């Protein structure tokens, strides 16, 4: 028998940046859970100096790694993109943001698993004489760039936003400490979660943590988390499905 509200009575910490959190909050509440909104990453725009120096005519692929990459790129680049540029998205959330702004998505992985998913697609196996411009935040991962260079591509970055540790009130920290389960969607999010709560929540490493990839799980385990679960991908739908499964596994 399927329970009508499988997350009933559970407090679940949602750590996505505030502008990306609403969808997951709604899904948790639909399943009977209480979503505790606790963004652990603050997003702000860069000076866009790289964007001013960018030559779109030389670009074959423009890759957006996140919804934030789409939003902050379009804040600074208000003109139409040249029609020859093919646009790639790291996942469904990013692709959705692109479509909302009228951008045509030429390539995205079936699962919302970022660089790894894109790099597996046949269109990106031979990249000789292709210039790929990656739109991202400052200091992102190098896997995509390194792999595409090895396949013959030229790589440039447009770093249009930066991630910062937010300032959080004692009241919000206290509320976050009451969570039964935690979520984190990046390694940076795991780091910031501990930075913000390890003093106030001495038992935080004992709480079940849901992450969105095996890579982030390995990082979380290195930090000392004892119960780390992994969703199929980074989409809200995959996260809520794994939370429901966790509820069943824990007898919630």
Order of alpha helices (4+ residues) and beta strands (2+ residues): beta-alpha-beta-beta-alpha-beta-alpha-beta-alpha-beta-alpha-beta-alpha-beta-alpha-beta-alpha-beta-alpha-beta-alpha
